[in-house]
Amino acid sequence: MTTNPKLSSATITASHDRRSRFATLAFERNVAAPLSVLWQAWTAPAARAVWAAPSPSVTVEFLEADTRVGGREVSLCKVLGQPDIRCECGWLELQPAVRSVNYEVISSEGATLSAALITADFANLGERSRLAVTVQLSSLTEDMEAGYRQGFGAGLDNLAGAAERTMVLQRVIRAPRAVVWNAWMNPETLPQWWGPDGFSCRTKRIDLRTGGEWVFDMIGPDGTVFPNHHLYGEVKTEERFGYTLLWGENGPKHADAWASFEDQDGFTKVTLGMILSTAAEFQEAKGFGAIELGMQTLAKLDRYVALQL
């Protein structure tokens, strides 16, 4: 049997095209942050919004975010003068501080460009942690491998930097989630307990809805006044909210923050996270005891809701 040269050439070309459509990419980062902090930076929607853009020329707009198994995240990557890139992420597995698995579909102008399965494995290195990410990529209309390598590499660099200036506080509050949420997201009650021991709040304006704000002074035990301005982003009732902290009304940004609320044996696990704007601000805050003061604030919340039951 003779071989048709044209058929052989076409078969080889088709085989090469199929191979170029599929790729397995591996990324690894050692991060100077505890594992619990890295996990929050990886999964909390407000944190993901901080580090998602691979470069300053890219703006990422989050349309939907639900970090639960079966939940999804939808975002638009915007670059001036170019069509928007739509990214849909669906969470398939979430083992806290151990592993996450999600699918990702990239599209633009109605065309699906790629699909990928992304597995992230986490390891505890004491005060440090390690993140290993495997991307199983299928390019559908053009070779997306180079773009994925660049985008994921830059994004994970951003993630590591953000995690290294992130504080995470957690406490189980001895009350049902609805009670805890209402104590926090009620304009009448929030100023009554917010702040460390010995501090009080003096409110100028307060609106705890999506797009709202809280302009207030924290007054220390010695009478020192600390102006604050919180700008509220997404608010999902009894689940989570994100907000931005400014140094005084319309002042410079101090941090991006979030709070989440989870049921735990009839009580409520509260997670309060904060990504400081710079590494210097993180070190300064850590130095004056911001973590300890934050834990005092959550303890005041615990005592407050106990009195309401």
Secondary structure, DSSP 8 states (H G I E B T S, - for coil): ----HHHHHHHHHHHHHHHHHEEEEEEEEEESS-HHHHHHHHH-HHHHHHH--SSTT-EEEEEEE--STT-EEEEEEE-TTS--EEEEEEEEEEETTTEEEEEEEEEETTEEEEEEEEEEEEEEETTEEEEEEEEEEEESSS--HHHHHHHHHHHHHHHHHHHTTEEEEEEEESS-HHHHHHHHS-TTTHHHH-SSTT-EEEEEEE--STT-EEEEEEE-TT--EEEEEEEEEEEETTTEEEEEEEESTT--EEEEEEEEEEEETTEEEEEEEEEESSHHHHHHHHHTTHHHHHHHHHHHHHHHHHHH-
